[in-house]
Amino acid sequence: MKRIYVLSTCVMISIFFLSSCAEVQPYQQYRQSYQKLLKEDSFIVEKKETLITSQKSFGTSKNISNINNMEGTFRYVRNKEEDMLIANVAFNTMDGTPTILNYYNRGGYLYSQNITNPAKNFRSQQKADNVINTVLEGIIDIPKDVIAKQSVRSTSEGNWITFELDSEKYYAARFPETYAEYGYGGLSYYREQPVYTVLLDAQDRIKQVEGSFCTVNSDNSGFTWDQNYTNTFTQYEDVKLDFPDLHESEFPLLKEPDESWGQTP
């Protein structure tokens, strides 16, 4: 009888241990893949984003909305001296007028080539981490404690991991200064619970990420920032960058670094 009791206790402990491991496994998988991504020497990522902004029209109850779409190909190479990037990006606004831009990062400078309006070409000196921040925009280093729910689904493409994030905890992690000053909801809040989905391939590399985030201002304007995006990695390793001739005379130097380039959402 005593032997049976010991055996059943061991079985219960084993079941509890395995269920606990299964619960944290998706996050651990993602963390390992995220760290692997940071060590990659080169890759190509395709980015697609839809941003819908809206706010109440002054003096009325109507909302004014703007829809902006972005599609781009980002080619990244890291060598011993620096991180380099070539990006080809297209922006489309509600009026249907596209803006085509090429970005070149090398030698510590960003060269912005406006194909639609060459008069807006410029170059600016960049901080050392701006290139990697730019190319990894939308790929989130998720703190474990902000995860409200996680699940994994195996397919022929690989493992799809979905993270539902606790709105307040993620807001505090994403906007620490705002949260410290105003608290959650004092200035803005998430309209829906943030959702972040990742596809890992057979080599546990990040193949694709999808993000859905919508913040709403708490004031009378009700300004809404609704962002949905997909980043798809189409190649790892052996990426070559073919830089054109970048004549400084064609790219006026900005006096201050372009802080908007390379910011993480």
C-alpha positions as CSV (number, residue, x, y, z in Angstrom):
1,M,0.0,0.0,0.0
2,K,2.8,2.3,0.9
3,R,4.5,1.5,-2.4
4,I,1.3,2.3,-4.4
5,Y,1.0,5.7,-2.5
6,V,4.6,6.6,-3.3
7,L,4.1,5.7,-7.0
8,S,0.9,7.7,-7.3
9,T,2.5,10.7,-5.7
10,C,5.4,10.5,-8.2
11,V,3.0,10.3,-11.1
12,M,1.1,13.4,-9.8
13,I,4.3,15.3,-9.4
14,S,5.4,14.3,-12.9
15,I,2.1,15.4,-14.4
16,F,2.3,18.8,-12.5
17,F,5.9,19.3,-13.7
18,L,5.1,18.5,-17.3
19,S,2.0,20.7,-17.4
20,S,4.1,23.6,-15.9
21,C,6.8,23.1,-18.5
22,A,4.1,23.1,-21.3
23,E,2.7,26.3,-20.0
24,V,6.0,28.3,-20.2
25,Q,7.3,26.5,-23.3
26,P,5.8,28.9,-25.9
27,Y,7.5,31.9,-24.2
28,Q,10.8,30.1,-23.9
29,Q,10.6,29.1,-27.6
30,Y,10.0,32.7,-28.6
31,R,12.8,34.0,-26.3
32,Q,15.3,31.6,-27.8
33,S,14.3,32.5,-31.3
34,Y,14.4,36.3,-30.5
35,Q,17.9,36.0,-29.1
36,K,19.0,34.0,-32.2
37,L,17.6,36.8,-34.4
38,L,19.7,39.4,-32.7
39,K,22.8,37.4,-33.5
40,E,22.0,37.0,-37.2
41,D,24.6,38.5,-39.6
42,S,22.1,39.2,-42.4
43,F,18.5,38.8,-43.4
44,I,15.7,40.2,-45.5
45,V,12.3,41.1,-44.0
46,E,9.2,42.2,-45.8
47,K,7.0,44.6,-43.8
48,K,3.4,45.5,-44.3
49,E,1.5,47.9,-42.0
50,T,-1.9,49.5,-41.8
51,L,-2.3,52.5,-39.5
52,I,-5.7,54.0,-38.9
53,T,-5.9,57.2,-37.0
54,S,-9.2,58.9,-36.0
55,Q,-10.5,61.5,-33.7
56,K,-13.7,63.4,-33.0
57,S,-14.4,66.4,-35.2
58,F,-14.4,69.6,-33.1
59,G,-17.9,70.5,-32.1
60,T,-19.5,67.4,-33.5
61,S,-19.8,63.7,-32.7
62,K,-18.4,62.6,-36.1
63,N,-15.0,60.9,-36.3
64,I,-12.4,61.9,-38.8
65,S,-10.3,59.0,-39.9
66,N,-7.1,58.5,-41.9
67,I,-5.8,55.3,-43.3
68,N,-2.1,54.9,-44.1
69,N,-0.6,51.8,-45.6
70,M,3.1,50.9,-45.8
71,E,4.9,48.1,-47.6
72,G,8.7,47.7,-47.7
73,T,11.6,45.4,-48.2
74,F,14.4,45.7,-45.7
75,R,17.8,44.1,-46.4
76,Y,20.1,44.0,-43.4
77,V,23.8,43.1,-43.1
78,R,26.1,43.2,-40.1
79,N,29.9,43.2,-40.4
80,K,32.7,43.9,-38.0
81,E,32.6,47.7,-38.6
82,E,28.9,48.5,-38.7
83,D,25.3,47.5,-39.4
84,M,24.1,48.3,-42.9
85,L,20.7,48.5,-44.4
86,I,18.9,49.0,-47.7
87,A,15.2,49.6,-47.6
88,N,12.7,50.1,-50.4
89,V,9.4,51.5,-49.0
90,A,6.1,52.6,-50.4
91,F,3.5,54.6,-48.4
92,N,-0.1,55.0,-49.5
93,T,-2.6,57.5,-48.0
94,M,-6.3,57.9,-48.3
95,D,-6.0,60.3,-51.3
96,G,-4.3,57.4,-53.2
97,T,-1.1,59.3,-53.8
98,P,1.9,56.9,-53.2
99,T,5.2,58.0,-51.9
100,I,8.2,55.8,-52.8
101,L,11.3,56.0,-50.7
102,N,14.7,54.3,-50.6
103,Y,16.8,54.2,-47.5
104,Y,20.5,53.5,-47.3
105,N,22.4,53.1,-44.0
106,R,26.2,52.9,-44.1
107,G,29.1,54.8,-42.8
108,G,27.1,56.0,-39.8
109,Y,24.6,57.9,-42.0
110,L,21.1,57.4,-43.2
111,Y,20.5,58.5,-46.8
112,S,16.8,59.0,-47.6
113,Q,16.0,59.0,-51.3
114,N,12.5,60.3,-52.1
115,I,11.7,58.8,-55.5
116,T,8.4,60.6,-55.6
117,N,9.8,64.0,-54.7
118,P,13.7,64.1,-55.1
119,A,13.7,67.6,-53.6
120,K,13.1,66.0,-50.2
121,N,16.2,63.8,-50.3
122,F,18.4,64.1,-47.2
123,R,21.1,62.4,-45.1
124,S,21.5,62.4,-41.4
125,Q,24.0,61.0,-38.9
126,Q,22.7,58.0,-37.1
127,K,23.2,56.5,-33.7
128,A,24.9,53.1,-33.6
129,D,21.7,51.1,-32.8
130,N,19.3,52.9,-35.2
131,V,19.8,50.4,-38.0
132,I,19.0,47.3,-36.0
133,N,16.1,49.1,-34.2
134,T,14.7,50.0,-37.6
135,V,14.9,46.6,-39.2
136,L,13.5,44.9,-36.2
137,E,10.6,47.4,-35.7
138,G,7.6,45.4,-34.7
139,I,9.5,42.4,-33.4
140,I,8.9,42.7,-29.7
141,D,11.2,41.7,-26.8
142,I,8.2,40.7,-24.6
143,P,8.6,40.8,-20.8
144,K,7.3,37.6,-19.4
145,D,5.0,39.2,-16.8
146,V,2.9,41.1,-19.4
147,I,1.6,37.8,-21.0
148,A,-2.0,37.2,-20.1
149,K,-2.4,34.1,-22.2
150,Q,-0.2,32.1,-24.6
151,S,-0.9,29.2,-27.0
152,V,1.0,27.3,-29.7
153,R,-0.3,25.7,-32.9
154,S,1.7,23.3,-35.0
155,T,1.3,23.6,-38.8
156,S,3.2,22.6,-42.0
157,E,4.7,26.1,-41.9
158,G,6.0,25.7,-38.4
159,N,4.8,26.6,-34.9
160,W,2.4,29.6,-34.5
161,I,2.7,31.1,-31.1
162,T,0.0,33.6,-30.0
163,F,0.5,35.9,-27.0
164,E,-2.4,37.9,-25.6
165,L,-0.9,40.7,-23.5
166,D,-2.3,42.2,-20.3
167,S,-3.3,45.7,-21.4
168,E,-2.1,47.6,-18.4
169,K,1.1,45.6,-17.8
170,Y,2.1,45.9,-21.4
171,Y,1.3,49.6,-21.4
172,A,3.5,50.1,-18.4
173,A,6.3,48.3,-20.1
174,R,5.8,50.0,-23.5
175,F,5.3,53.6,-22.1
176,P,7.1,53.6,-18.7
177,E,7.4,57.3,-18.3
178,T,3.8,58.0,-19.3
179,Y,2.6,55.2,-17.0
180,A,4.6,56.6,-14.1
181,E,3.1,60.1,-14.6
182,Y,-0.5,59.3,-15.5
183,G,-1.1,55.7,-14.8
184,Y,-3.1,53.4,-17.1
185,G,-6.0,55.2,-18.7
186,G,-4.9,58.6,-17.4
187,L,-3.7,59.7,-20.8
188,S,-4.5,56.7,-23.0
189,Y,-5.4,53.0,-22.9
190,Y,-5.7,50.0,-25.2
191,R,-9.1,49.7,-26.9
192,E,-8.6,45.9,-27.2
193,Q,-6.2,43.5,-25.5
194,P,-3.0,43.6,-27.5
195,V,-2.3,40.4,-29.5
196,Y,1.1,39.4,-30.9
197,T,1.6,36.3,-33.0
198,V,4.8,34.6,-34.1
199,L,5.6,31.9,-36.6
200,L,8.8,29.8,-35.9
201,D,10.2,27.7,-38.7
202,A,11.8,24.2,-38.5
203,Q,15.1,25.8,-37.4
204,D,13.3,27.8,-34.7
205,R,14.0,31.0,-36.5
206,I,11.4,33.7,-36.6
207,K,9.6,33.4,-39.9
208,Q,6.8,35.9,-39.4
209,V,5.3,38.2,-36.7
210,E,1.9,39.8,-36.6
211,G,0.9,42.6,-34.2
212,S,-2.4,44.3,-33.4
213,F,-2.3,47.3,-31.1
214,C,-4.9,50.1,-30.7
215,T,-4.5,53.0,-28.2
216,V,-7.2,55.6,-27.5
217,N,-6.6,59.0,-25.9
218,S,-8.7,59.5,-22.7
219,D,-9.4,63.1,-23.4
220,N,-12.4,64.6,-25.4
221,S,-10.7,64.1,-28.7
222,G,-10.7,60.3,-28.4
223,F,-7.7,60.1,-30.7
224,T,-7.2,56.5,-31.8
225,W,-4.0,54.9,-33.1
226,D,-4.9,51.6,-34.6
227,Q,-1.9,49.6,-35.9
228,N,-1.8,46.2,-37.5
229,Y,1.3,44.9,-39.2
230,T,3.0,41.8,-40.5
231,N,6.8,41.2,-40.8
232,T,7.9,38.3,-42.9
233,F,11.5,37.1,-43.0
234,T,12.2,35.8,-46.5
235,Q,15.9,35.1,-46.2
236,Y,18.5,34.5,-43.6
237,E,22.3,34.6,-44.4
238,D,24.1,35.4,-47.6
239,V,22.4,38.7,-48.1
240,K,24.2,41.1,-50.4
241,L,23.8,44.9,-50.4
242,D,24.3,46.7,-53.7
243,F,24.6,50.4,-52.8
244,P,24.2,53.0,-55.5
245,D,26.5,56.0,-55.8
246,L,25.4,58.2,-53.0
247,H,26.7,61.7,-53.8
248,E,26.5,64.0,-50.8
249,S,25.5,66.9,-53.0
250,E,22.3,65.1,-53.8
251,F,21.5,64.5,-50.1
252,P,21.6,67.7,-48.0
253,L,22.8,67.1,-44.5
254,L,20.3,67.5,-41.7
255,K,21.7,69.5,-38.7
256,E,20.1,67.1,-36.2
257,P,19.9,63.3,-36.3
258,D,16.5,62.0,-37.6
259,E,15.2,60.6,-34.3
260,S,12.0,59.3,-36.0
261,W,14.0,56.7,-38.0
262,G,14.5,53.5,-36.1
263,Q,12.0,54.0,-33.4
264,T,10.3,50.9,-32.1
265,P,6.5,51.0,-31.9
